[in-house]
Amino acid sequence: MPRSHGTRRKARSILTKDNVVRGISYLLHDYKVGEKVIIDVDPREHDTTPHRRFHGRIGVVQRVNKRTLKVSVMFGSKEKILQTRLNHVKPMAAPEASA
């Protein structure tokens, strides 16, 4: 029997999150062009889900639309452009200044 070669293949551990309680604050963040974000695939929404190979990677916001972001991710020596919704990215925390 031939195997499936879909985009969600071998992604069970990445695309399952147990008992995730998440509010809506992640949708209210105002992203700006040039800001660094972390690709964090949200398994609850399948629309505009980035490929599993980009999960956990850091990208730079190229364009901000009403519901989506265009994010540039370096994959080896190539630049890949992802178009994804806001719930599949999270802002990268700024390094804290030590006193």
Backbone as XML, in Angstrom:
<?xml version="1.0"?>
<chain id="A" units="angstrom">
  <residue number="1" name="MET">
    <atom name="N" x="0.852" y="-1.181" z="0.000"/>
    <atom name="CA" x="0.000" y="0.000" z="0.000"/>
    <atom name="C" x="0.893" y="1.238" z="0.000"/>
  </residue>
  <residue number="2" name="PRO">
    <atom name="N" x="0.734" y="2.141" z="-0.955"/>
    <atom name="CA" x="1.561" y="3.358" z="-0.997"/>
    <atom name="C" x="1.229" y="4.303" z="0.150"/>
  </residue>
  <residue number="3" name="ARG">
    <atom name="N" x="2.265" y="5.011" z="0.600"/>
    <atom name="CA" x="2.098" y="5.938" z="1.712"/>
    <atom name="C" x="1.680" y="7.308" z="1.210"/>
  </residue>
  <residue number="4" name="SER">
    <atom name="N" x="1.014" y="8.026" z="2.077"/>
    <atom name="CA" x="0.628" y="9.391" z="1.757"/>
    <atom name="C" x="1.851" y="10.305" z="1.868"/>
  </residue>
  <residue number="5" name="HIS">
    <atom name="N" x="1.905" y="11.317" z="1.045"/>
    <atom name="CA" x="3.019" y="12.258" z="1.081"/>
    <atom name="C" x="2.505" y="13.679" z="1.288"/>
  </residue>
  <residue number="6" name="GLY">
    <atom name="N" x="1.479" y="13.831" z="2.115"/>
    <atom name="CA" x="0.888" y="15.141" z="2.351"/>
    <atom name="C" x="1.757" y="16.019" z="3.236"/>
  </residue>
  <residue number="7" name="THR">
    <atom name="N" x="1.316" y="17.264" z="3.399"/>
    <atom name="CA" x="2.112" y="18.232" z="4.165"/>
    <atom name="C" x="2.065" y="17.968" z="5.666"/>
  </residue>
  <residue number="8" name="ARG">
    <atom name="N" x="1.063" y="17.249" z="6.147"/>
    <atom name="CA" x="0.965" y="16.967" z="7.579"/>
    <atom name="C" x="1.513" y="15.589" z="7.930"/>
  </residue>
  <residue number="9" name="ARG">
    <atom name="N" x="2.196" y="14.946" z="6.995"/>
    <atom name="CA" x="2.754" y="13.620" z="7.197"/>
    <atom name="C" x="3.895" y="13.677" z="8.210"/>
  </residue>
  <residue number="10" name="LYS">
    <atom name="N" x="3.943" y="12.723" z="9.130"/>
    <atom name="CA" x="4.963" y="12.606" z="10.182"/>
    <atom name="C" x="4.990" y="13.836" z="11.087"/>
  </residue>
  <residue number="11" name="ALA">
    <atom name="N" x="3.852" y="14.441" z="11.313"/>
    <atom name="CA" x="3.819" y="15.671" z="12.103"/>
    <atom name="C" x="2.967" y="15.521" z="13.359"/>
  </residue>
  <residue number="12" name="ARG">
    <atom name="N" x="2.740" y="14.307" z="13.798"/>
    <atom name="CA" x="1.855" y="14.104" z="14.946"/>
    <atom name="C" x="2.383" y="14.784" z="16.203"/>
  </residue>
  <residue number="13" name="SER">
    <atom name="N" x="3.676" y="14.691" z="16.464"/>
    <atom name="CA" x="4.214" y="15.278" z="17.694"/>
    <atom name="C" x="4.262" y="16.801" z="17.609"/>
  </residue>
  <residue number="14" name="ILE">
    <atom name="N" x="4.471" y="17.339" z="16.410"/>
    <atom name="CA" x="4.532" y="18.791" z="16.255"/>
    <atom name="C" x="3.139" y="19.401" z="16.301"/>
  </residue>
  <residue number="15" name="LEU">
    <atom name="N" x="2.183" y="18.738" z="15.652"/>
    <atom name="CA" x="0.867" y="19.332" z="15.477"/>
    <atom name="C" x="-0.150" y="18.848" z="16.489"/>
  </residue>
  <residue number="16" name="THR">
    <atom name="N" x="0.286" y="18.390" z="17.654"/>
    <atom name="CA" x="-0.632" y="18.096" z="18.748"/>
    <atom name="C" x="-0.143" y="18.822" z="19.986"/>
  </residue>
  <residue number="17" name="LYS">
    <atom name="N" x="-1.045" y="19.491" z="20.624"/>
    <atom name="CA" x="-0.728" y="20.178" z="21.871"/>
    <atom name="C" x="-1.813" y="19.815" z="22.873"/>
  </residue>
  <residue number="18" name="ASP">
    <atom name="N" x="-1.413" y="19.264" z="23.995"/>
    <atom name="CA" x="-2.363" y="18.761" z="24.970"/>
    <atom name="C" x="-2.912" y="19.887" z="25.838"/>
  </residue>
  <residue number="19" name="ASN">
    <atom name="N" x="-4.234" y="19.957" z="25.901"/>
    <atom name="CA" x="-4.944" y="20.864" z="26.796"/>
    <atom name="C" x="-4.425" y="22.296" z="26.715"/>
  </residue>
  <residue number="20" name="VAL">
    <atom name="N" x="-4.334" y="22.831" z="25.529"/>
    <atom name="CA" x="-3.849" y="24.191" z="25.345"/>
    <atom name="C" x="-4.975" y="25.157" z="25.685"/>
  </residue>
  <residue number="21" name="VAL">
    <atom name="N" x="-4.739" y="25.989" z="26.670"/>
    <atom name="CA" x="-5.684" y="27.041" z="27.001"/>
    <atom name="C" x="-5.025" y="28.344" z="26.591"/>
  </residue>
  <residue number="22" name="ARG">
    <atom name="N" x="-5.588" y="28.984" z="25.580"/>
    <atom name="CA" x="-4.977" y="30.184" z="25.039"/>
    <atom name="C" x="-6.072" y="31.224" z="24.868"/>
  </residue>
  <residue number="23" name="GLY">
    <atom name="N" x="-5.812" y="32.420" z="25.330"/>
    <atom name="CA" x="-6.787" y="33.493" z="25.176"/>
    <atom name="C" x="-6.714" y="34.072" z="23.778"/>
  </residue>
  <residue number="24" name="ILE">
    <atom name="N" x="-7.060" y="35.350" z="23.650"/>
    <atom name="CA" x="-6.975" y="35.986" z="22.337"/>
    <atom name="C" x="-5.882" y="37.048" z="22.299"/>
  </residue>
  <residue number="25" name="SER">
    <atom name="N" x="-5.073" y="37.139" z="23.344"/>
    <atom name="CA" x="-4.062" y="38.192" z="23.390"/>
    <atom name="C" x="-3.022" y="38.034" z="22.290"/>
  </residue>
  <residue number="26" name="TYR">
    <atom name="N" x="-2.780" y="36.812" z="21.833"/>
    <atom name="CA" x="-1.796" y="36.613" z="20.771"/>
    <atom name="C" x="-2.278" y="37.202" z="19.447"/>
  </residue>
  <residue number="27" name="LEU">
    <atom name="N" x="-3.575" y="37.365" z="19.294"/>
    <atom name="CA" x="-4.119" y="37.977" z="18.078"/>
    <atom name="C" x="-4.078" y="39.503" z="18.134"/>
  </residue>
  <residue number="28" name="LEU">
    <atom name="N" x="-3.933" y="40.060" z="19.317"/>
    <atom name="CA" x="-3.984" y="41.509" z="19.485"/>
    <atom name="C" x="-2.627" y="42.174" z="19.354"/>
  </residue>
  <residue number="29" name="HIS">
    <atom name="N" x="-1.573" y="41.395" z="19.184"/>
    <atom name="CA" x="-0.227" y="41.971" z="19.062"/>
    <atom name="C" x="-0.094" y="42.691" z="17.721"/>
  </residue>
  <residue number="30" name="ASP">
    <atom name="N" x="0.436" y="43.909" z="17.759"/>
    <atom name="CA" x="0.656" y="44.668" z="16.525"/>
    <atom name="C" x="2.055" y="44.356" z="16.003"/>
  </residue>
  <residue number="31" name="TYR">
    <atom name="N" x="2.100" y="43.618" z="14.908"/>
    <atom name="CA" x="3.384" y="43.295" z="14.289"/>
    <atom name="C" x="3.797" y="44.427" z="13.370"/>
  </residue>
  <residue number="32" name="LYS">
    <atom name="N" x="5.103" y="44.657" z="13.303"/>
    <atom name="CA" x="5.650" y="45.703" z="12.443"/>
    <atom name="C" x="6.655" y="45.072" z="11.481"/>
  </residue>
  <residue number="33" name="VAL">
    <atom name="N" x="6.816" y="45.681" z="10.322"/>
    <atom name="CA" x="7.766" y="45.181" z="9.329"/>
    <atom name="C" x="9.170" y="45.215" z="9.920"/>
  </residue>
  <residue number="34" name="GLY">
    <atom name="N" x="9.897" y="44.124" z="9.774"/>
    <atom name="CA" x="11.250" y="44.018" z="10.312"/>
    <atom name="C" x="11.322" y="43.360" z="11.676"/>
  </residue>
  <residue number="35" name="GLU">
    <atom name="N" x="10.187" y="43.120" z="12.312"/>
    <atom name="CA" x="10.157" y="42.499" z="13.635"/>
    <atom name="C" x="10.417" y="40.998" z="13.500"/>
  </residue>
  <residue number="36" name="LYS">
    <atom name="N" x="11.165" y="40.433" z="14.455"/>
    <atom name="CA" x="11.434" y="39.001" z="14.442"/>
    <atom name="C" x="10.309" y="38.253" z="15.146"/>
  </residue>
  <residue number="37" name="VAL">
    <atom name="N" x="9.905" y="37.123" z="14.539"/>
    <atom name="CA" x="8.840" y="36.295" z="15.100"/>
    <atom name="C" x="9.293" y="34.839" z="15.091"/>
  </residue>
  <residue number="38" name="ILE">
    <atom name="N" x="8.650" y="34.045" z="15.934"/>
    <atom name="CA" x="8.907" y="32.608" z="16.004"/>
    <atom name="C" x="7.723" y="31.900" z="15.360"/>
  </residue>
  <residue number="39" name="ILE">
    <atom name="N" x="8.004" y="30.990" z="14.439"/>
    <atom name="CA" x="6.945" y="30.208" z="13.797"/>
    <atom name="C" x="6.530" y="29.121" z="14.771"/>
  </residue>
  <residue number="40" name="ASP">
    <atom name="N" x="5.282" y="29.193" z="15.229"/>
    <atom name="CA" x="4.752" y="28.239" z="16.199"/>
    <atom name="C" x="3.416" y="27.755" z="15.663"/>
  </residue>
  <residue number="41" name="VAL">
    <atom name="N" x="3.414" y="26.604" z="14.998"/>
    <atom name="CA" x="2.216" y="26.106" z="14.328"/>
    <atom name="C" x="1.149" y="25.782" z="15.357"/>
  </residue>
  <residue number="42" name="ASP">
    <atom name="N" x="-0.035" y="26.348" z="15.160"/>
    <atom name="CA" x="-1.180" y="26.095" z="16.025"/>
    <atom name="C" x="-2.024" y="25.009" z="15.377"/>
  </residue>
  <residue number="43" name="PRO">
    <atom name="N" x="-2.096" y="23.810" z="15.956"/>
    <atom name="CA" x="-2.799" y="22.709" z="15.309"/>
    <atom name="C" x="-4.316" y="22.867" z="15.282"/>
  </residue>
  <residue number="44" name="ARG">
    <atom name="N" x="-4.849" y="23.841" z="16.001"/>
    <atom name="CA" x="-6.302" y="23.997" z="16.038"/>
    <atom name="C" x="-6.853" y="24.655" z="14.792"/>
  </residue>
  <residue number="45" name="GLU">
    <atom name="N" x="-6.012" y="25.352" z="14.037"/>
    <atom name="CA" x="-6.485" y="25.988" z="12.812"/>
    <atom name="C" x="-5.633" y="25.515" z="11.648"/>
  </residue>
  <residue number="46" name="HIS">
    <atom name="N" x="-6.278" y="24.972" z="10.621"/>
    <atom name="CA" x="-5.551" y="24.383" z="9.510"/>
    <atom name="C" x="-5.317" y="25.363" z="8.378"/>
  </residue>
  <residue number="47" name="ASP">
    <atom name="N" x="-6.069" y="26.454" z="8.329"/>
    <atom name="CA" x="-5.888" y="27.428" z="7.263"/>
    <atom name="C" x="-4.552" y="28.138" z="7.422"/>
  </residue>
  <residue number="48" name="THR">
    <atom name="N" x="-3.853" y="28.282" z="6.343"/>
    <atom name="CA" x="-2.551" y="28.959" z="6.254"/>
    <atom name="C" x="-1.534" y="28.418" z="7.264"/>
  </residue>
  <residue number="49" name="THR">
    <atom name="N" x="-1.597" y="27.118" z="7.541"/>
    <atom name="CA" x="-0.613" y="26.517" z="8.429"/>
    <atom name="C" x="0.716" y="26.384" z="7.700"/>
  </residue>
  <residue number="50" name="PRO">
    <atom name="N" x="1.809" y="26.891" z="8.271"/>
    <atom name="CA" x="3.107" y="26.695" z="7.631"/>
    <atom name="C" x="3.485" y="25.215" z="7.630"/>
  </residue>
  <residue number="51" name="HIS">
    <atom name="N" x="4.368" y="24.835" z="6.736"/>
    <atom name="CA" x="4.835" y="23.454" z="6.686"/>
    <atom name="C" x="5.566" y="23.126" z="7.981"/>
  </residue>
  <residue number="52" name="ARG">
    <atom name="N" x="5.528" y="21.881" z="8.370"/>
    <atom name="CA" x="6.106" y="21.476" z="9.652"/>
    <atom name="C" x="7.605" y="21.715" z="9.724"/>
  </residue>
  <residue number="53" name="ARG">
    <atom name="N" x="8.288" y="21.819" z="8.582"/>
    <atom name="CA" x="9.740" y="22.057" z="8.615"/>
    <atom name="C" x="10.082" y="23.443" z="9.136"/>
  </residue>
  <residue number="54" name="PHE">
    <atom name="N" x="9.101" y="24.362" z="9.155"/>
    <atom name="CA" x="9.356" y="25.716" z="9.630"/>
    <atom name="C" x="9.000" y="25.898" z="11.103"/>
  </residue>
  <residue number="55" name="HIS">
    <atom name="N" x="8.452" y="24.881" z="11.752"/>
    <atom name="CA" x="8.040" y="24.980" z="13.144"/>
    <atom name="C" x="9.256" y="25.248" z="14.029"/>
  </residue>
  <residue number="56" name="GLY">
    <atom name="N" x="9.198" y="26.322" z="14.816"/>
    <atom name="CA" x="10.275" y="26.675" z="15.729"/>
    <atom name="C" x="11.333" y="27.581" z="15.120"/>
  </residue>
  <residue number="57" name="ARG">
    <atom name="N" x="11.226" y="27.906" z="13.856"/>
    <atom name="CA" x="12.214" y="28.767" z="13.208"/>
    <atom name="C" x="11.907" y="30.234" z="13.468"/>
  </residue>
  <residue number="58" name="ILE">
    <atom name="N" x="12.923" y="31.054" z="13.320"/>
    <atom name="CA" x="12.774" y="32.489" z="13.516"/>
    <atom name="C" x="12.715" y="33.153" z="12.152"/>
  </residue>
  <residue number="59" name="GLY">
    <atom name="N" x="11.743" y="34.042" z="11.979"/>
    <atom name="CA" x="11.593" y="34.749" z="10.722"/>
    <atom name="C" x="11.456" y="36.242" z="10.957"/>
  </residue>
  <residue number="60" name="VAL">
    <atom name="N" x="11.492" y="37.000" z="9.864"/>
    <atom name="CA" x="11.370" y="38.450" z="9.915"/>
    <atom name="C" x="10.106" y="38.836" z="9.162"/>
  </residue>
  <residue number="61" name="VAL">
    <atom name="N" x="9.291" y="39.683" z="9.763"/>
    <atom name="CA" x="8.039" y="40.109" z="9.143"/>
    <atom name="C" x="8.356" y="40.978" z="7.924"/>
  </residue>
  <residue number="62" name="GLN">
    <atom name="N" x="7.824" y="40.575" z="6.775"/>
    <atom name="CA" x="8.020" y="41.316" z="5.529"/>
    <atom name="C" x="6.846" y="42.243" z="5.241"/>
  </residue>
  <residue number="63" name="ARG">
    <atom name="N" x="5.634" y="41.771" z="5.543"/>
    <atom name="CA" x="4.438" y="42.534" z="5.220"/>
    <atom name="C" x="3.340" y="42.187" z="6.211"/>
  </residue>
  <residue number="64" name="VAL">
    <atom name="N" x="2.582" y="43.177" z="6.616"/>
    <atom name="CA" x="1.480" y="42.985" z="7.554"/>
    <atom name="C" x="0.182" y="43.290" z="6.833"/>
  </residue>
  <residue number="65" name="ASN">
    <atom name="N" x="-0.719" y="42.302" z="6.785"/>
    <atom name="CA" x="-2.036" y="42.487" z="6.206"/>
    <atom name="C" x="-3.080" y="42.470" z="7.317"/>
  </residue>
  <residue number="66" name="LYS">
    <atom name="N" x="-4.336" y="42.494" z="6.938"/>
    <atom name="CA" x="-5.402" y="42.549" z="7.932"/>
    <atom name="C" x="-5.433" y="41.296" z="8.812"/>
  </residue>
  <residue number="67" name="ARG">
    <atom name="N" x="-5.354" y="40.118" z="8.179"/>
    <atom name="CA" x="-5.434" y="38.870" z="8.932"/>
    <atom name="C" x="-4.175" y="38.015" z="8.829"/>
  </residue>
  <residue number="68" name="THR">
    <atom name="N" x="-3.276" y="38.366" z="7.926"/>
    <atom name="CA" x="-2.115" y="37.517" z="7.692"/>
    <atom name="C" x="-0.809" y="38.296" z="7.775"/>
  </residue>
  <residue number="69" name="LEU">
    <atom name="N" x="0.274" y="37.547" z="7.854"/>
    <atom name="CA" x="1.623" y="38.106" z="7.832"/>
    <atom name="C" x="2.408" y="37.399" z="6.736"/>
  </residue>
  <residue number="70" name="LYS">
    <atom name="N" x="3.306" y="38.120" z="6.094"/>
    <atom name="CA" x="4.292" y="37.497" z="5.226"/>
    <atom name="C" x="5.598" y="37.520" z="6.002"/>
  </residue>
  <residue number="71" name="VAL">
    <atom name="N" x="6.157" y="36.325" z="6.209"/>
    <atom name="CA" x="7.343" y="36.168" z="7.044"/>
    <atom name="C" x="8.454" y="35.556" z="6.207"/>
  </residue>
  <residue number="72" name="SER">
    <atom name="N" x="9.627" y="36.141" z="6.292"/>
    <atom name="CA" x="10.800" y="35.639" z="5.586"/>
    <atom name="C" x="11.604" y="34.764" z="6.538"/>
  </residue>
  <residue number="73" name="VAL">
    <atom name="N" x="11.862" y="33.520" z="6.117"/>
    <atom name="CA" x="12.595" y="32.562" z="6.935"/>
    <atom name="C" x="13.785" y="32.063" z="6.130"/>
  </residue>
  <residue number="74" name="MET">
    <atom name="N" x="14.969" y="32.075" z="6.734"/>
    <atom name="CA" x="16.147" y="31.507" z="6.073"/>
    <atom name="C" x="16.140" y="30.001" z="6.298"/>
  </residue>
  <residue number="75" name="PHE">
    <atom name="N" x="16.195" y="29.256" z="5.212"/>
    <atom name="CA" x="16.208" y="27.801" z="5.270"/>
    <atom name="C" x="17.463" y="27.346" z="4.552"/>
  </residue>
  <residue number="76" name="GLY">
    <atom name="N" x="18.528" y="27.116" z="5.321"/>
    <atom name="CA" x="19.836" y="26.869" z="4.729"/>
    <atom name="C" x="20.355" y="28.185" z="4.167"/>
  </residue>
  <residue number="77" name="SER">
    <atom name="N" x="20.690" y="28.195" z="2.895"/>
    <atom name="CA" x="21.154" y="29.432" z="2.256"/>
    <atom name="C" x="20.054" y="30.101" z="1.453"/>
  </residue>
  <residue number="78" name="LYS">
    <atom name="N" x="18.829" y="29.570" z="1.532"/>
    <atom name="CA" x="17.718" y="30.119" z="0.760"/>
    <atom name="C" x="16.758" y="30.880" z="1.665"/>
  </residue>
  <residue number="79" name="GLU">
    <atom name="N" x="16.136" y="31.885" z="1.090"/>
    <atom name="CA" x="15.119" y="32.649" z="1.812"/>
    <atom name="C" x="13.756" y="32.168" z="1.366"/>
  </residue>
  <residue number="80" name="LYS">
    <atom name="N" x="12.927" y="31.762" z="2.318"/>
    <atom name="CA" x="11.578" y="31.300" z="2.032"/>
    <atom name="C" x="10.597" y="32.326" z="2.576"/>
  </residue>
  <residue number="81" name="ILE">
    <atom name="N" x="9.529" y="32.586" z="1.830"/>
    <atom name="CA" x="8.489" y="33.522" z="2.244"/>
    <atom name="C" x="7.254" y="32.720" z="2.630"/>
  </residue>
  <residue number="82" name="LEU">
    <atom name="N" x="6.806" y="32.872" z="3.878"/>
    <atom name="CA" x="5.607" y="32.193" z="4.363"/>
    <atom name="C" x="4.490" y="33.214" z="4.501"/>
  </residue>
  <residue number="83" name="GLN">
    <atom name="N" x="3.303" y="32.845" z="4.085"/>
    <atom name="CA" x="2.142" y="33.682" z="4.341"/>
    <atom name="C" x="1.273" y="32.908" z="5.308"/>
  </residue>
  <residue number="84" name="THR">
    <atom name="N" x="1.087" y="33.452" z="6.497"/>
    <atom name="CA" x="0.405" y="32.725" z="7.547"/>
    <atom name="C" x="-0.433" y="33.662" z="8.386"/>
  </residue>
  <residue number="85" name="ARG">
    <atom name="N" x="-1.365" y="33.096" z="9.094"/>
    <atom name="CA" x="-2.213" y="33.880" z="9.988"/>
    <atom name="C" x="-1.491" y="34.152" z="11.303"/>
  </residue>
  <residue number="86" name="LEU">
    <atom name="N" x="-2.083" y="35.056" z="12.078"/>
    <atom name="CA" x="-1.429" y="35.527" z="13.298"/>
    <atom name="C" x="-1.276" y="34.457" z="14.367"/>
  </residue>
  <residue number="87" name="ASN">
    <atom name="N" x="-2.134" y="33.440" z="14.364"/>
    <atom name="CA" x="-2.037" y="32.458" z="15.435"/>
    <atom name="C" x="-0.950" y="31.414" z="15.187"/>
  </residue>
  <residue number="88" name="HIS">
    <atom name="N" x="-0.264" y="31.465" z="14.051"/>
    <atom name="CA" x="0.839" y="30.544" z="13.794"/>
    <atom name="C" x="2.203" y="31.186" z="14.047"/>
  </residue>
  <residue number="89" name="VAL">
    <atom name="N" x="2.211" y="32.416" z="14.528"/>
    <atom name="CA" x="3.463" y="33.085" z="14.876"/>
    <atom name="C" x="3.323" y="33.691" z="16.264"/>
  </residue>
  <residue number="90" name="LYS">
    <atom name="N" x="4.463" y="33.902" z="16.909"/>
    <atom name="CA" x="4.447" y="34.632" z="18.175"/>
    <atom name="C" x="5.655" y="35.553" z="18.186"/>
  </residue>
  <residue number="91" name="PRO">
    <atom name="N" x="5.523" y="36.701" z="18.833"/>
    <atom name="CA" x="6.633" y="37.667" z="18.823"/>
    <atom name="C" x="7.824" y="37.109" z="19.595"/>
  </residue>
  <residue number="92" name="MET">
    <atom name="N" x="8.991" y="37.438" z="19.102"/>
    <atom name="CA" x="10.213" y="37.008" z="19.784"/>
    <atom name="C" x="10.446" y="37.940" z="20.960"/>
  </residue>
  <residue number="93" name="ALA">
    <atom name="N" x="10.682" y="37.351" z="22.125"/>
    <atom name="CA" x="10.868" y="38.157" z="23.337"/>
    <atom name="C" x="12.166" y="38.931" z="23.233"/>
  </residue>
  <residue number="94" name="ALA">
    <atom name="N" x="12.107" y="40.193" z="23.596"/>
    <atom name="CA" x="13.303" y="41.032" z="23.601"/>
    <atom name="C" x="14.210" y="40.590" z="24.736"/>
  </residue>
  <residue number="95" name="PRO">
    <atom name="N" x="15.531" y="40.569" z="24.529"/>
    <atom name="CA" x="16.439" y="40.179" z="25.619"/>
    <atom name="C" x="16.355" y="41.184" z="26.754"/>
  </residue>
  <residue number="96" name="GLU">
    <atom name="N" x="16.272" y="40.641" z="27.963"/>
    <atom name="CA" x="16.146" y="41.513" z="29.138"/>
    <atom name="C" x="17.500" y="42.094" z="29.494"/>
  </residue>
  <residue number="97" name="ALA">
    <atom name="N" x="17.493" y="43.379" z="29.840"/>
    <atom name="CA" x="18.721" y="44.042" z="30.260"/>
    <atom name="C" x="18.990" y="43.710" z="31.717"/>
  </residue>
  <residue number="98" name="SER">
    <atom name="N" x="20.186" y="43.236" z="31.995"/>
    <atom name="CA" x="20.513" y="42.894" z="33.390"/>
    <atom name="C" x="20.977" y="44.159" z="34.124"/>
  </residue>
  <residue number="99" name="ALA">
    <atom name="N" x="20.555" y="44.257" z="35.372"/>
    <atom name="CA" x="20.863" y="45.468" z="36.157"/>
    <atom name="C" x="22.178" y="45.375" z="36.863"/>
  </residue>
</chain>
